[in-house]
Amino acid sequence: MKQYQNWLAQYLICRRDNDHAMAAELAESICAFWKSRDDKAEHSKWQKIYQDHRQKTTWQARLKARE
């Protein structure tokens, strides 16, 4: 549980700083944590959060490519 709390704290900082790539990595780790605990509700929630950040990372990369 201590590892989860560490990931969550880091995730919140990344989200605040709009670092979607790192937030996606942390959300993926949190997602795996809940999957290993067989908590389907939390796993599903974090899977969506992970996908949202991955999408934003892709979107940001496309914007940079246009510059």
C-alpha positions as a LaTeX table, in Angstrom:
\begin{tabular}{lrrr}
\hline
Residue & $x$ (\AA) & $y$ (\AA) & $z$ (\AA) \\
\hline
Met1 & 0.00 & 0.00 & 0.00 \\
Lys2 & 2.94 & 2.32 & 0.67 \\
Gln3 & 4.06 & 1.96 & $-2.96$ \\
Tyr4 & 0.54 & 2.88 & $-4.12$ \\
Gln5 & 0.58 & 6.02 & $-1.97$ \\
Asn6 & 3.96 & 6.98 & $-3.43$ \\
Trp7 & 2.71 & 6.49 & $-7.01$ \\
Leu8 & $-0.45$ & 8.46 & $-6.23$ \\
Ala9 & 1.51 & 11.40 & $-4.82$ \\
Gln10 & 3.82 & 11.43 & $-7.85$ \\
Tyr11 & 0.83 & 11.11 & $-10.18$ \\
Leu12 & $-0.88$ & 14.14 & $-8.63$ \\
Ile13 & 2.29 & 16.23 & $-9.08$ \\
Cys14 & 2.59 & 15.17 & $-12.74$ \\
Arg15 & $-1.04$ & 15.95 & $-13.37$ \\
Arg16 & $-0.63$ & 19.38 & $-11.80$ \\
Asp17 & 2.39 & 20.04 & $-14.01$ \\
Asn18 & 0.62 & 18.76 & $-17.16$ \\
Asp19 & 3.26 & 16.05 & $-17.60$ \\
His20 & 0.91 & 13.60 & $-19.31$ \\
Ala21 & 3.65 & 11.14 & $-20.30$ \\
Met22 & 4.79 & 10.61 & $-16.72$ \\
Ala23 & 1.22 & 10.70 & $-15.42$ \\
Ala24 & 0.37 & 7.93 & $-17.90$ \\
Glu25 & 3.26 & 5.79 & $-16.65$ \\
Leu26 & 2.22 & 6.26 & $-13.05$ \\
Ala27 & $-1.44$ & 5.60 & $-13.83$ \\
Glu28 & $-0.40$ & 2.39 & $-15.58$ \\
Ser29 & 1.51 & 1.29 & $-12.46$ \\
Ile30 & $-1.46$ & 2.15 & $-10.24$ \\
Cys31 & $-3.74$ & 0.24 & $-12.62$ \\
Ala32 & $-1.50$ & $-2.84$ & $-12.35$ \\
Phe33 & $-1.47$ & $-2.48$ & $-8.55$ \\
Trp34 & $-5.26$ & $-2.66$ & $-8.37$ \\
Lys35 & $-5.38$ & $-5.50$ & $-10.88$ \\
Ser36 & $-2.98$ & $-7.51$ & $-8.70$ \\
Arg37 & $-5.35$ & $-6.91$ & $-5.77$ \\
Asp38 & $-8.31$ & $-8.02$ & $-7.90$ \\
Asp39 & $-10.13$ & $-4.71$ & $-7.34$ \\
Lys40 & $-12.05$ & $-4.41$ & $-10.60$ \\
Ala41 & $-13.60$ & $-1.02$ & $-9.86$ \\
Glu42 & $-10.27$ & 0.68 & $-9.08$ \\
His43 & $-8.55$ & $-1.15$ & $-11.94$ \\
Ser44 & $-11.20$ & 0.06 & $-14.38$ \\
Lys45 & $-10.98$ & 3.63 & $-13.06$ \\
Trp46 & $-7.19$ & 3.76 & $-13.41$ \\
Gln47 & $-7.28$ & 2.07 & $-16.82$ \\
Lys48 & $-9.44$ & 4.95 & $-18.05$ \\
Ile49 & $-7.15$ & 7.53 & $-16.44$ \\
Tyr50 & $-4.15$ & 5.86 & $-18.09$ \\
Gln51 & $-5.83$ & 5.92 & $-21.50$ \\
Asp52 & $-6.81$ & 9.58 & $-21.09$ \\
His53 & $-3.21$ & 10.59 & $-20.36$ \\
Arg54 & $-1.87$ & 8.47 & $-23.23$ \\
Gln55 & $-4.30$ & 10.23 & $-25.56$ \\
Lys56 & $-3.18$ & 13.65 & $-24.30$ \\
Thr57 & 0.47 & 12.62 & $-24.76$ \\
Thr58 & $-0.25$ & 11.67 & $-28.38$ \\
Trp59 & $-2.14$ & 14.91 & $-28.91$ \\
Gln60 & 0.75 & 16.97 & $-27.50$ \\
Ala61 & 3.23 & 15.14 & $-29.73$ \\
Arg62 & 1.14 & 15.94 & $-32.80$ \\
Leu63 & 1.02 & 19.62 & $-31.86$ \\
Lys64 & 4.80 & 19.74 & $-31.46$ \\
Ala65 & 5.28 & 18.04 & $-34.82$ \\
Arg66 & 3.24 & 20.80 & $-36.49$ \\
Glu67 & 5.41 & 23.55 & $-35.01$ \\
\hline
\end{tabular}
